Amino acid sequence: MATYDEMSLTHRLFMKGYSFSRYAVDPAGGAKLSMPLAQARVALVTTAGLREPSQADFDHSKKQGDTSFREISNGVETQRLIESHRSSAFDHTGIAADRNLAFPLDRFRELAARGVVGELNERHFSFMGSIVKPRPLIEETAPEVARMLREDGVTAVFLTPV
Amino acid sequence: MCNQTVGLIQAAIEREGIAAVSITLLREVTRVIRPSRALFAPYPMGFPLGRANDAELQHRIIAEALRLLEREDFPILEEFNP
């Protein structure tokens, strides 16, 4: 189980001193599932810093965090995705062995084949967490991805941290 | 930080009227950020769906999370029991 106590002292002090409440969202703002899951168009979003081999790496030099995102094609070979998350707060070996651990595309392909979900969207999205100052994320890149998902006709989204 | 980032992206997606559910590894963070629907997975950072190459466990976690999509008593923070 992940708790602050298992982190290194540096990470722990940072997390305890960081004001997460500044970014609390409106808890009443959730959206209703507009159709049964078996008919829903589903997209995945991860903050594991995954990208396709042809895409540019995330910018590790930005101290406040890189708030950009990468579009991941639904047809991608999952295990070929490259993980280059900058954080040293987590063990990277699990994702190295199996990208589905943080980006479960193969699992959702299985769910779509079984009819548990309707279909998968043509694209999914990957961010790199470790965003210390999330204003550009809140004001620009997250709404941009949300608009693209709506334009794609996505009706349900599954998100994974790392 | 990833758990905060996920919550913020989730909120933006829901503002477009799209239902969303997330996995969280840090309850302390998710309790404060308050995304609409989150499932706490009791695993170390870096292992949001439990274990590498364990499709059965990954499916159980995903199924539990997807069940939360049916609910609207926001904010929802449930725990996965392995």
gemmi code that builds the backbone of each chain (N, CA, C; Angstrom):
import gemmi

chains = {
    "A": [
        ("MET", (0.846, -1.195, 0.000), (0.000, 0.000, 0.000), (0.878, 1.240, 0.000)),
        ("ALA", (0.483, 2.210, -0.791), (1.277, 3.436, -0.855), (0.791, 4.449, 0.181)),
        ("THR", (1.673, 4.857, 1.035), (1.369, 5.940, 1.969), (2.585, 6.845, 1.983)),
        ("TYR", (2.441, 8.002, 2.579), (3.583, 8.912, 2.645), (4.764, 8.242, 3.345)),
        ("ASP", (4.453, 7.386, 4.317), (5.516, 6.824, 5.140), (6.495, 5.944, 4.387)),
        ("GLU", (6.065, 5.389, 3.240), (6.992, 4.512, 2.534), (7.916, 5.299, 1.593)),
        ("MET", (7.663, 6.585, 1.456), (8.487, 7.375, 0.554), (9.802, 7.776, 1.204)),
        ("SER", (10.738, 8.201, 0.382), (12.002, 8.682, 0.922), (11.709, 9.978, 1.686)),
        ("LEU", (12.626, 10.371, 2.543), (12.418, 11.552, 3.376), (12.146, 12.785, 2.511)),
        ("THR", (12.900, 12.932, 1.442), (12.731, 14.107, 0.575), (11.325, 14.166, 0.014)),
        ("HIS", (10.862, 13.036, -0.538), (9.526, 13.003, -1.130), (8.458, 13.218, -0.068)),
        ("ARG", (8.710, 12.625, 1.108), (7.712, 12.707, 2.176), (7.552, 14.160, 2.652)),
        ("LEU", (8.664, 14.816, 2.839), (8.602, 16.207, 3.303), (7.918, 17.076, 2.263)),
        ("PHE", (8.214, 16.790, 1.000), (7.593, 17.570, -0.075), (6.074, 17.377, -0.057)),
        ("MET", (5.646, 16.113, 0.011), (4.215, 15.817, -0.035), (3.493, 16.420, 1.169)),
        ("LYS", (4.140, 16.354, 2.344), (3.477, 16.873, 3.544), (3.391, 18.397, 3.514)),
        ("GLY", (4.373, 19.029, 2.860), (4.381, 20.485, 2.838), (3.572, 21.072, 1.689)),
        ("TYR", (3.215, 20.229, 0.737), (2.542, 20.715, -0.476), (1.065, 20.965, -0.217)),
        ("SER", (0.565, 22.079, -0.736), (-0.840, 22.404, -0.499), (-1.734, 21.837, -1.590)),
        ("PHE", (-2.113, 20.569, -1.431), (-2.986, 19.944, -2.421), (-4.363, 20.608, -2.435)),
        ("SER", (-4.789, 21.108, -1.255), (-6.147, 21.632, -1.157), (-6.382, 22.838, -2.064)),
        ("ARG", (-5.294, 23.499, -2.443), (-5.397, 24.637, -3.343), (-6.056, 24.243, -4.670)),
        ("TYR", (-5.901, 22.958, -5.010), (-6.380, 22.504, -6.314), (-7.604, 21.589, -6.224)),
        ("ALA", (-8.236, 21.570, -5.048), (-9.404, 20.701, -4.881), (-10.459, 21.036, -5.929)),
        ("VAL", (-11.111, 20.001, -6.456), (-12.115, 20.243, -7.485), (-13.515, 20.220, -6.872)),
        ("ASP", (-14.483, 20.685, -7.629), (-15.860, 20.713, -7.153), (-16.392, 19.284, -7.103)),
        ("PRO", (-16.625, 18.760, -5.875), (-17.010, 17.354, -5.767), (-18.374, 17.063, -6.379)),
        ("ALA", (-19.171, 18.090, -6.591), (-20.494, 17.869, -7.172), (-20.436, 17.903, -8.693)),
        ("GLY", (-19.228, 18.116, -9.216), (-19.105, 18.313, -10.664), (-19.020, 17.055, -11.501)),
        ("GLY", (-19.263, 15.898, -10.907), (-19.154, 14.650, -11.666), (-20.203, 14.548, -12.763)),
        ("ALA", (-19.865, 13.802, -13.799), (-20.808, 13.622, -14.908), (-21.435, 12.234, -14.846)),
        ("LYS", (-22.687, 12.196, -15.224), (-23.431, 10.937, -15.234), (-23.041, 10.102, -16.462)),
        ("LEU", (-23.001, 8.795, -16.275), (-22.763, 7.907, -17.419), (-24.009, 7.979, -18.307)),
        ("SER", (-23.826, 8.425, -19.541), (-24.991, 8.738, -20.383), (-25.593, 7.530, -21.090)),
        ("MET", (-24.932, 6.380, -21.010), (-25.457, 5.158, -21.641), (-24.854, 3.960, -20.922)),
        ("PRO", (-25.441, 2.777, -21.074), (-24.845, 1.611, -20.417), (-23.397, 1.410, -20.886)),
        ("LEU", (-22.572, 0.920, -19.984), (-21.155, 0.728, -20.293), (-20.962, -0.157, -21.529)),
        ("ALA", (-21.861, -1.115, -21.704), (-21.751, -2.043, -22.836), (-21.931, -1.337, -24.182)),
        ("GLN", (-22.411, -0.097, -24.124), (-22.543, 0.679, -25.367), (-21.588, 1.863, -25.404)),
        ("ALA", (-20.868, 2.052, -24.315), (-20.051, 3.264, -24.179), (-18.789, 3.217, -25.039)),
        ("ARG", (-18.363, 4.399, -25.451), (-17.089, 4.554, -26.145), (-16.085, 4.991, -25.079)),
        ("VAL", (-15.052, 4.206, -24.893), (-14.154, 4.395, -23.757), (-12.765, 4.869, -24.202)),
        ("ALA", (-12.201, 5.781, -23.423), (-10.819, 6.210, -23.654), (-10.043, 6.086, -22.350)),
        ("LEU", (-8.740, 5.871, -22.479), (-7.861, 5.774, -21.318), (-7.010, 7.036, -21.210)),
        ("VAL", (-6.747, 7.431, -19.972), (-5.825, 8.539, -19.719), (-4.875, 8.079, -18.624)),
        ("THR", (-3.588, 8.270, -18.859), (-2.606, 7.895, -17.839), (-1.679, 9.071, -17.570)),
        ("THR", (-1.095, 9.083, -16.379), (-0.079, 10.107, -16.101), (1.288, 9.439, -15.938)),
        ("ALA", (1.433, 8.262, -16.567), (2.668, 7.491, -16.423), (3.802, 7.973, -17.332)),
        ("GLY", (3.554, 9.034, -18.090), (4.626, 9.544, -18.948), (4.942, 8.595, -20.097)),
        ("LEU", (3.934, 7.892, -20.590), (4.152, 6.960, -21.704), (4.045, 7.713, -23.032)),
        ("ARG", (4.767, 7.252, -24.028), (4.664, 7.831, -25.369), (4.967, 6.760, -26.395)),
        ("GLU", (4.566, 7.044, -27.627), (4.888, 6.128, -28.714), (6.340, 6.362, -29.115)),
        ("PRO", (6.986, 5.332, -29.666), (8.406, 5.468, -30.012), (8.704, 6.648, -30.941)),
        ("SER", (7.731, 7.007, -31.801), (7.959, 8.100, -32.757), (7.769, 9.486, -32.143)),
        ("GLN", (7.267, 9.554, -30.913), (6.950, 10.861, -30.319), (8.092, 11.421, -29.480)),
        ("ALA", (8.105, 12.756, -29.394), (9.135, 13.433, -28.593), (8.952, 13.104, -27.113)),
        ("ASP", (10.055, 13.052, -26.417), (10.027, 12.765, -24.983), (9.378, 13.947, -24.231)),
        ("PHE", (8.935, 13.695, -23.031), (8.470, 14.774, -22.171), (9.692, 15.589, -21.759)),
        ("ASP", (9.455, 16.830, -21.377), (10.555, 17.723, -21.022), (10.884, 17.574, -19.535)),
        ("HIS", (11.982, 16.914, -19.274), (12.362, 16.648, -17.885), (13.035, 17.848, -17.228)),
        ("SER", (13.333, 18.861, -18.019), (14.078, 19.994, -17.461), (13.157, 21.019, -16.793)),
        ("LYS", (11.854, 20.908, -17.039), (10.935, 21.882, -16.436), (10.713, 21.545, -14.969)),
        ("LYS", (11.226, 22.376, -14.111), (11.151, 22.075, -12.672), (9.711, 21.982, -12.178)),
        ("GLN", (8.837, 22.797, -12.730), (7.446, 22.805, -12.250), (6.600, 21.729, -12.923)),
        ("GLY", (7.212, 20.990, -13.846), (6.509, 19.885, -14.494), (6.117, 20.207, -15.924)),
        ("ASP", (6.157, 19.185, -16.761), (5.761, 19.305, -18.167), (4.273, 18.960, -18.246)),
        ("THR", (3.451, 19.936, -18.632), (1.995, 19.710, -18.634), (1.477, 19.284, -20.009)),
        ("SER", (2.400, 18.962, -20.919), (1.962, 18.544, -22.261), (1.444, 17.106, -22.221)),
        ("PHE", (0.884, 16.666, -23.338), (0.368, 15.294, -23.398), (0.724, 14.670, -24.739)),
        ("ARG", (0.615, 13.357, -24.790), (0.849, 12.616, -26.034), (-0.419, 11.835, -26.355)),
        ("GLU", (-0.765, 11.831, -27.640), (-1.897, 11.012, -28.088), (-1.381, 9.614, -28.353)),
        ("ILE", (-2.040, 8.634, -27.787), (-1.627, 7.247, -28.004), (-2.677, 6.586, -28.898)),
        ("SER", (-2.236, 6.081, -30.019), (-3.158, 5.467, -30.969), (-3.723, 4.160, -30.403)),
        ("ASN", (-5.015, 3.954, -30.639), (-5.661, 2.746, -30.105), (-5.046, 1.473, -30.684)),
        ("GLY", (-4.407, 1.599, -31.844), (-3.849, 0.403, -32.478), (-2.423, 0.089, -32.041)),
        ("VAL", (-1.898, 0.872, -31.116), (-0.482, 0.717, -30.735), (-0.221, -0.644, -30.087)),
        ("GLU", (0.998, -1.112, -30.269), (1.403, -2.341, -29.577), (1.793, -1.893, -28.162)),
        ("THR", (0.982, -2.267, -27.195), (1.089, -1.694, -25.841), (2.504, -1.752, -25.266)),
        ("GLN", (3.134, -2.877, -25.410), (4.444, -3.059, -24.778), (5.551, -2.259, -25.476)),
        ("ARG", (5.248, -1.679, -26.645), (6.253, -0.859, -27.332), (6.258, 0.583, -26.823)),
        ("LEU", (5.276, 0.947, -26.023), (5.246, 2.310, -25.493), (6.470, 2.534, -24.595)),
        ("ILE", (6.961, 3.761, -24.637), (8.157, 4.086, -23.852), (7.739, 4.858, -22.602)),
        ("GLU", (8.242, 4.414, -21.466), (7.936, 5.099, -20.201), (9.159, 5.914, -19.801)),
        ("SER", (8.967, 7.231, -19.714), (10.109, 8.065, -19.332), (9.702, 9.061, -18.256)),
        ("HIS", (8.857, 8.600, -17.342), (8.416, 9.461, -16.245), (9.633, 9.874, -15.413)),
        ("ARG", (9.691, 11.160, -15.064), (10.899, 11.658, -14.394), (10.971, 11.335, -12.908)),
        ("SER", (9.847, 10.905, -12.320), (9.800, 10.759, -10.873), (10.643, 9.606, -10.342)),
        ("SER", (11.335, 9.883, -9.244), (12.074, 8.822, -8.569), (11.266, 8.330, -7.371)),
        ("ALA", (10.004, 8.804, -7.268), (9.170, 8.429, -6.120), (8.531, 7.061, -6.299)),
        ("PHE", (8.681, 6.448, -7.476), (8.099, 5.124, -7.651), (9.051, 4.170, -8.352)),
        ("ASP", (8.798, 2.910, -8.169), (9.589, 1.835, -8.741), (9.141, 1.629, -10.201)),
        ("HIS", (10.032, 1.849, -11.129), (9.679, 1.795, -12.555), (9.682, 0.379, -13.137)),
        ("THR", (10.115, -0.607, -12.362), (10.312, -1.943, -12.934), (9.005, -2.635, -13.325)),
        ("GLY", (7.914, -2.335, -12.590), (6.632, -2.966, -12.903), (6.157, -2.578, -14.292)),
        ("ILE", (6.171, -1.281, -14.573), (5.708, -0.784, -15.874), (6.658, -1.231, -16.983)),
        ("ALA", (7.941, -1.334, -16.664), (8.903, -1.806, -17.663), (8.536, -3.223, -18.091)),
        ("ALA", (8.083, -4.021, -17.135), (7.715, -5.409, -17.432), (6.352, -5.502, -18.116)),
        ("ASP", (5.456, -4.568, -17.810), (4.081, -4.648, -18.323), (3.442, -3.256, -18.314)),
        ("ARG", (3.343, -2.638, -19.500), (2.768, -1.281, -19.601), (1.316, -1.249, -19.121)),
        ("ASN", (0.631, -2.411, -19.189), (-0.771, -2.462, -18.765), (-0.953, -2.107, -17.289)),
        ("LEU", (0.108, -2.208, -16.542), (0.047, -1.899, -15.116), (-0.414, -0.450, -14.892)),
        ("ALA", (-0.038, 0.435, -15.817), (-0.450, 1.844, -15.682), (-1.219, 2.350, -16.899)),
        ("PHE", (-1.297, 1.532, -17.930), (-2.030, 1.919, -19.137), (-2.644, 0.631, -19.703)),
        ("PRO", (-3.801, 0.238, -19.146), (-4.337, -1.120, -19.402), (-5.055, -1.284, -20.746)),
        ("LEU", (-4.365, -0.945, -21.812), (-4.983, -1.018, -23.140), (-5.341, -2.461, -23.517)),
        ("ASP", (-4.451, -3.393, -23.227), (-4.759, -4.803, -23.567), (-5.966, -5.296, -22.766)),
        ("ARG", (-6.050, -4.868, -21.505), (-7.200, -5.281, -20.687), (-8.495, -4.713, -21.281)),
        ("PHE", (-8.467, -3.457, -21.716), (-9.684, -2.854, -22.277), (-10.016, -3.445, -23.644)),
        ("ARG", (-9.021, -3.886, -24.387), (-9.311, -4.592, -25.645), (-10.068, -5.877, -25.322)),
        ("GLU", (-9.650, -6.541, -24.245), (-10.345, -7.764, -23.833), (-11.779, -7.463, -23.397)),
        ("LEU", (-11.959, -6.346, -22.674), (-13.306, -5.969, -22.226), (-14.205, -5.614, -23.418)),
        ("ALA", (-13.631, -4.966, -24.415), (-14.417, -4.613, -25.607), (-14.781, -5.891, -26.376)),
        ("ALA", (-13.840, -6.822, -26.462), (-14.101, -8.084, -27.174), (-15.202, -8.884, -26.479)),
        ("ARG", (-15.239, -8.761, -25.140), (-16.260, -9.486, -24.362), (-17.581, -8.735, -24.300)),
        ("GLY", (-17.599, -7.509, -24.788), (-18.833, -6.725, -24.771), (-19.114, -6.034, -23.450)),
        ("VAL", (-18.124, -6.010, -22.544), (-18.311, -5.326, -21.259), (-18.354, -3.814, -21.486)),
        ("VAL", (-17.501, -3.341, -22.392), (-17.578, -1.939, -22.824), (-17.924, -1.956, -24.311)),
        ("GLY", (-18.512, -0.856, -24.780), (-18.966, -0.823, -26.167), (-17.814, -0.889, -27.154)),
        ("GLU", (-16.975, 0.143, -27.123), (-15.825, 0.186, -28.031), (-14.776, 1.105, -27.453)),
        ("LEU", (-13.557, 0.990, -27.979), (-12.480, 1.860, -27.516), (-12.335, 3.025, -28.482)),
        ("ASN", (-11.974, 4.184, -27.937), (-11.763, 5.350, -28.782), (-10.518, 5.138, -29.644)),
        ("GLU", (-10.434, 5.880, -30.731), (-9.289, 5.741, -31.635), (-7.989, 6.256, -31.034)),
        ("ARG", (-8.111, 7.086, -29.999), (-6.908, 7.609, -29.349), (-7.105, 7.695, -27.840)),
        ("HIS", (-5.989, 7.610, -27.151), (-5.967, 7.723, -25.702), (-4.927, 8.804, -25.371)),
        ("PHE", (-4.802, 9.156, -24.098), (-3.912, 10.279, -23.783), (-2.976, 9.965, -22.627)),
        ("SER", (-1.759, 10.463, -22.767), (-0.747, 10.235, -21.744), (-0.108, 11.550, -21.327)),
        ("PHE", (-0.094, 11.771, -20.037), (0.593, 12.921, -19.441), (1.740, 12.380, -18.606)),
        ("MET", (2.631, 13.266, -18.190), (3.645, 12.868, -17.217), (3.318, 13.591, -15.917)),
        ("GLY", (3.078, 12.826, -14.871), (2.753, 13.425, -13.562), (3.927, 14.263, -13.072)),
        ("SER", (4.144, 14.341, -11.790), (5.216, 15.198, -11.261), (4.997, 16.644, -11.648)),
        ("ILE", (3.731, 17.048, -11.738), (3.448, 18.446, -12.071), (3.250, 19.212, -10.772)),
        ("VAL", (4.246, 20.004, -10.430), (4.236, 20.716, -9.156), (3.327, 21.939, -9.230)),
        ("LYS", (3.391, 22.652, -10.356), (2.521, 23.828, -10.553), (1.543, 23.513, -11.686)),
        ("PRO", (0.350, 23.061, -11.320), (-0.565, 22.540, -12.352), (-1.439, 23.565, -13.066)),
        ("ARG", (-1.210, 24.879, -12.874), (-2.086, 25.863, -13.526), (-2.194, 25.662, -15.044)),
        ("PRO", (-1.062, 25.489, -15.759), (-1.182, 25.286, -17.221), (-1.972, 24.014, -17.560)),
        ("LEU", (-1.894, 23.019, -16.679), (-2.670, 21.793, -16.873), (-4.157, 22.090, -16.695)),
        ("ILE", (-4.485, 22.792, -15.611), (-5.887, 23.096, -15.291), (-6.502, 24.021, -16.349)),
        ("GLU", (-5.714, 24.993, -16.802), (-6.280, 26.002, -17.705), (-6.153, 25.647, -19.177)),
        ("GLU", (-5.158, 24.835, -19.530), (-4.946, 24.585, -20.960), (-5.020, 23.116, -21.375)),
        ("THR", (-4.021, 22.329, -20.939), (-3.916, 20.995, -21.553), (-5.009, 20.015, -21.131)),
        ("ALA", (-5.430, 20.045, -19.856), (-6.502, 19.122, -19.446), (-7.818, 19.462, -20.164)),
        ("PRO", (-8.223, 20.752, -20.220), (-9.448, 21.080, -20.976), (-9.322, 20.747, -22.465)),
        ("GLU", (-8.114, 20.883, -23.010), (-7.902, 20.571, -24.435), (-8.173, 19.084, -24.695)),
        ("VAL", (-7.611, 18.246, -23.836), (-7.842, 16.801, -23.968), (-9.323, 16.485, -23.758)),
        ("ALA", (-9.942, 17.145, -22.796), (-11.360, 16.898, -22.517), (-12.217, 17.242, -23.736)),
        ("ARG", (-11.886, 18.346, -24.395), (-12.637, 18.740, -25.601), (-12.461, 17.717, -26.713)),
        ("MET", (-11.219, 17.236, -26.872), (-10.968, 16.237, -27.924), (-11.748, 14.953, -27.650)),
        ("LEU", (-11.820, 14.577, -26.368), (-12.569, 13.370, -26.013), (-14.057, 13.554, -26.331)),
        ("ARG", (-14.569, 14.747, -26.048), (-15.976, 15.005, -26.352), (-16.205, 14.976, -27.870)),
        ("GLU", (-15.296, 15.604, -28.613), (-15.437, 15.617, -30.075), (-15.370, 14.199, -30.652)),
        ("ASP", (-14.611, 13.341, -29.986), (-14.510, 11.945, -30.428), (-15.763, 11.137, -30.078)),
        ("GLY", (-16.634, 11.713, -29.266), (-17.837, 10.984, -28.858), (-17.595, 9.995, -27.729)),
        ("VAL", (-16.529, 10.244, -26.959), (-16.221, 9.361, -25.831), (-17.273, 9.547, -24.730)),
        ("THR", (-17.721, 8.432, -24.135), (-18.743, 8.536, -23.088), (-18.249, 8.066, -21.719)),
        ("ALA", (-17.082, 7.439, -21.664), (-16.531, 7.039, -20.367), (-15.005, 7.034, -20.447)),
        ("VAL", (-14.375, 7.524, -19.360), (-12.914, 7.600, -19.333), (-12.388, 6.920, -18.078)),
        ("PHE", (-11.315, 6.144, -18.264), (-10.657, 5.440, -17.161), (-9.264, 6.048, -17.013)),
        ("LEU", (-8.962, 6.535, -15.805), (-7.670, 7.215, -15.595), (-6.795, 6.463, -14.593)),
        ("THR", (-5.499, 6.451, -14.896), (-4.553, 5.788, -13.985), (-3.359, 6.691, -13.690)),
        ("PRO", (-2.997, 6.792, -12.392), (-1.760, 7.484, -12.001), (-0.628, 6.464, -12.085)),
        ("VAL", (0.489, 6.753, -11.476), (1.570, 5.774, -11.482), (2.275, 5.777, -10.139)),
    ],
    "B": [
        ("MET", (2.345, 13.144, -6.779), (1.837, 14.225, -7.609), (0.929, 13.684, -8.696)),
        ("CYS", (1.237, 12.476, -9.156), (0.442, 11.861, -10.219), (-1.024, 11.759, -9.827)),
        ("ASN", (-1.253, 11.527, -8.550), (-2.628, 11.348, -8.093), (-3.390, 12.673, -8.131)),
        ("GLN", (-2.671, 13.769, -7.905), (-3.284, 15.087, -8.054), (-3.557, 15.354, -9.538)),
        ("THR", (-2.546, 15.074, -10.380), (-2.675, 15.324, -11.820), (-3.877, 14.583, -12.380)),
        ("VAL", (-4.025, 13.313, -11.993), (-5.156, 12.511, -12.466), (-6.481, 13.151, -12.065)),
        ("GLY", (-6.578, 13.592, -10.820), (-7.818, 14.195, -10.331), (-8.173, 15.464, -11.102)),
        ("LEU", (-7.159, 16.243, -11.434), (-7.400, 17.500, -12.150), (-7.828, 17.237, -13.594)),
        ("ILE", (-7.213, 16.254, -14.239), (-7.609, 15.910, -15.616), (-9.024, 15.332, -15.599)),
        ("GLN", (-9.279, 14.504, -14.595), (-10.613, 13.897, -14.463), (-11.685, 14.984, -14.361)),
        ("ALA", (-11.420, 16.021, -13.563), (-12.400, 17.104, -13.390), (-12.647, 17.818, -14.717)),
        ("ALA", (-11.585, 18.040, -15.496), (-11.739, 18.722, -16.794), (-12.594, 17.876, -17.736)),
        ("ILE", (-12.380, 16.575, -17.706), (-13.140, 15.656, -18.568), (-14.620, 15.667, -18.181)),
        ("GLU", (-14.875, 15.678, -16.885), (-16.274, 15.665, -16.423), (-16.973, 16.981, -16.746)),
        ("ARG", (-16.207, 18.060, -16.779), (-16.819, 19.347, -17.144), (-17.325, 19.322, -18.593)),
        ("GLU", (-16.796, 18.410, -19.402), (-17.295, 18.242, -20.778), (-18.470, 17.265, -20.814)),
        ("GLY", (-18.899, 16.826, -19.625), (-20.065, 15.944, -19.551), (-19.751, 14.473, -19.757)),
        ("ILE", (-18.469, 14.109, -19.648), (-18.070, 12.713, -19.855), (-17.816, 12.059, -18.491)),
        ("ALA", (-18.468, 10.931, -18.236), (-18.283, 10.225, -16.964), (-16.858, 9.671, -16.883)),
        ("ALA", (-16.254, 9.754, -15.708), (-14.871, 9.293, -15.566), (-14.659, 8.650, -14.204)),
        ("VAL", (-13.694, 7.730, -14.168), (-13.322, 7.086, -12.905), (-11.811, 6.924, -12.903)),
        ("SER", (-11.200, 7.104, -11.720), (-9.751, 6.973, -11.659), (-9.322, 6.012, -10.568)),
        ("ILE", (-8.105, 5.507, -10.751), (-7.447, 4.711, -9.723), (-6.596, 5.679, -8.917)),
        ("THR", (-6.521, 5.463, -7.621), (-5.597, 6.274, -6.816), (-4.737, 5.366, -5.948)),
        ("LEU", (-3.504, 5.776, -5.766), (-2.578, 5.038, -4.907), (-2.344, 5.793, -3.607)),
        ("LEU", (-2.799, 7.028, -3.561), (-2.590, 7.850, -2.366), (-3.909, 8.448, -1.904)),
        ("ARG", (-4.500, 7.780, -0.934), (-5.776, 8.262, -0.408), (-5.661, 9.678, 0.148)),
        ("GLU", (-4.490, 9.941, 0.789), (-4.310, 11.257, 1.434), (-4.526, 12.381, 0.418)),
        ("VAL", (-4.014, 12.167, -0.804), (-4.115, 13.196, -1.837), (-5.532, 13.240, -2.404)),
        ("THR", (-6.093, 12.069, -2.696), (-7.409, 12.014, -3.348), (-8.510, 12.551, -2.438)),
        ("ARG", (-8.354, 12.348, -1.124), (-9.346, 12.884, -0.184), (-9.420, 14.403, -0.257)),
        ("VAL", (-8.295, 15.018, -0.585), (-8.256, 16.479, -0.646), (-8.688, 16.987, -2.021)),
        ("ILE", (-8.210, 16.334, -3.074), (-8.531, 16.785, -4.444), (-10.015, 16.519, -4.770)),
        ("ARG", (-10.574, 15.445, -4.222), (-11.983, 15.102, -4.378), (-12.476, 14.945, -5.824)),
        ("PRO", (-11.851, 14.067, -6.608), (-12.407, 13.789, -7.930), (-13.740, 13.048, -7.762)),
        ("SER", (-14.547, 13.019, -8.810), (-15.905, 12.453, -8.709), (-15.904, 10.991, -8.257)),
        ("ARG", (-15.098, 10.166, -8.931), (-15.096, 8.733, -8.617), (-13.663, 8.225, -8.622)),
        ("ALA", (-13.248, 7.631, -7.513), (-11.891, 7.074, -7.448), (-11.908, 5.763, -6.682)),
        ("LEU", (-11.066, 4.843, -7.133), (-10.895, 3.570, -6.441), (-9.473, 3.515, -5.911)),
        ("PHE", (-9.348, 3.396, -4.592), (-8.025, 3.294, -3.978), (-7.512, 1.868, -4.169)),
        ("ALA", (-6.343, 1.756, -4.798), (-5.721, 0.449, -4.996), (-4.559, 0.331, -4.013)),
        ("PRO", (-4.607, -0.653, -3.115), (-3.605, -0.730, -2.037), (-2.284, -1.341, -2.496)),
        ("TYR", (-1.616, -0.656, -3.394), (-0.350, -1.131, -3.946), (0.671, -0.006, -3.919)),
        ("PRO", (1.942, -0.369, -4.069), (2.978, 0.673, -4.039), (2.877, 1.620, -5.241)),
        ("MET", (3.453, 2.779, -5.106), (3.536, 3.727, -6.215), (4.227, 3.010, -7.386)),
        ("GLY", (3.692, 3.227, -8.578), (4.247, 2.551, -9.745), (3.476, 1.297, -10.105)),
        ("PHE", (2.525, 0.890, -9.241), (1.768, -0.359, -9.451), (0.251, -0.130, -9.315)),
        ("PRO", (-0.285, 0.818, -10.093), (-1.707, 1.156, -9.916), (-2.675, 0.005, -10.178)),
        ("LEU", (-2.302, -0.926, -11.050), (-3.198, -2.068, -11.279), (-2.623, -3.344, -10.679)),
        ("GLY", (-1.923, -3.174, -9.572), (-1.548, -4.325, -8.757), (-0.213, -4.964, -9.062)),
        ("ARG", (-0.177, -5.770, -10.117), (1.043, -6.515, -10.436), (1.237, -6.579, -11.945)),
        ("ALA", (2.503, -6.577, -12.361), (2.829, -6.725, -13.777), (2.440, -8.118, -14.245)),
        ("ASN", (1.933, -8.207, -15.452), (1.604, -9.487, -16.095), (0.631, -10.350, -15.285)),
        ("ASP", (-0.218, -9.699, -14.509), (-1.260, -10.417, -13.783), (-2.607, -9.889, -14.296)),
        ("ALA", (-2.993, -10.398, -15.466), (-4.203, -9.891, -16.135), (-5.440, -10.096, -15.269)),
        ("GLU", (-5.481, -11.179, -14.522), (-6.657, -11.485, -13.712), (-6.847, -10.412, -12.623)),
        ("LEU", (-5.764, -10.089, -11.938), (-5.843, -9.051, -10.895), (-6.164, -7.692, -11.530)),
        ("GLN", (-5.517, -7.389, -12.638), (-5.769, -6.105, -13.310), (-7.242, -6.000, -13.699)),
        ("HIS", (-7.802, -7.102, -14.197), (-9.227, -7.095, -14.568), (-10.138, -6.892, -13.360)),
        ("ARG", (-9.764, -7.474, -12.236), (-10.617, -7.314, -11.045), (-10.622, -5.864, -10.580)),
        ("ILE", (-9.464, -5.222, -10.624), (-9.382, -3.816, -10.201), (-10.176, -2.934, -11.172)),
        ("ILE", (-9.993, -3.186, -12.466), (-10.701, -2.384, -13.480), (-12.217, -2.559, -13.326)),
        ("ALA", (-12.667, -3.799, -13.118), (-14.103, -4.073, -13.000), (-14.696, -3.319, -11.815)),
        ("GLU", (-13.952, -3.332, -10.714), (-14.420, -2.622, -9.512), (-14.522, -1.113, -9.783)),
        ("ALA", (-13.539, -0.594, -10.493), (-13.546, 0.842, -10.817), (-14.708, 1.170, -11.762)),
        ("LEU", (-14.916, 0.320, -12.760), (-15.980, 0.592, -13.735), (-17.362, 0.573, -13.078)),
        ("ARG", (-17.486, -0.233, -12.013), (-18.775, -0.261, -11.295), (-19.114, 1.107, -10.704)),
        ("LEU", (-18.083, 1.858, -10.350), (-18.315, 3.181, -9.755), (-18.932, 4.158, -10.760)),
        ("LEU", (-18.770, 3.848, -12.052), (-19.337, 4.741, -13.085), (-20.856, 4.822, -13.000)),
        ("GLU", (-21.464, 3.779, -12.424), (-22.927, 3.757, -12.314), (-23.428, 4.695, -11.216)),
        ("ARG", (-22.506, 5.094, -10.320), (-22.931, 5.880, -9.152), (-22.798, 7.385, -9.374)),
        ("GLU", (-23.599, 8.127, -8.611), (-23.564, 9.582, -8.746), (-23.501, 10.291, -7.392)),
        ("ASP", (-23.158, 9.543, -6.341), (-23.077, 10.160, -5.008), (-21.668, 10.721, -4.785)),
        ("PHE", (-21.331, 11.716, -5.579), (-19.977, 12.285, -5.573), (-19.662, 13.062, -4.300)),
        ("PRO", (-18.391, 13.140, -3.893), (-17.272, 12.394, -4.450), (-17.221, 10.967, -3.886)),
        ("ILE", (-16.903, 10.007, -4.735), (-16.853, 8.600, -4.346), (-15.385, 8.178, -4.212)),
        ("LEU", (-15.037, 7.624, -3.056), (-13.683, 7.085, -2.881), (-13.832, 5.727, -2.216)),
        ("GLU", (-13.722, 4.673, -3.010), (-13.849, 3.317, -2.489), (-12.471, 2.662, -2.456)),
        ("GLU", (-12.408, 1.521, -1.755), (-11.137, 0.821, -1.648), (-11.244, -0.553, -2.284)),
        ("PHE", (-10.237, -0.937, -3.044), (-10.208, -2.264, -3.637), (-9.711, -3.262, -2.609)),
        ("ASN", (-10.470, -4.344, -2.413), (-10.038, -5.393, -1.486), (-9.524, -6.581, -2.281)),
        ("PRO", (-8.217, -6.797, -2.266), (-7.625, -7.863, -3.098), (-8.191, -9.239, -2.731)),
    ],
}
model = gemmi.Model(1)
for chain_id, residues in chains.items():
    chain = gemmi.Chain(chain_id)
    for i, (resn, *xyz) in enumerate(residues, 1):
        res = gemmi.Residue()
        res.name, res.seqid = resn, gemmi.SeqId(i, " ")
        for name, pos in zip(("N", "CA", "C"), xyz):
            atom = gemmi.Atom()
            atom.name, atom.element = name, gemmi.Element(name[0])
            atom.pos, atom.b_iso = gemmi.Position(*pos), 0.0
            res.add_atom(atom)
        chain.add_residue(res)
    model.add_chain(chain)
structure = gemmi.Structure()
structure.add_model(model)
structure.setup_entities()
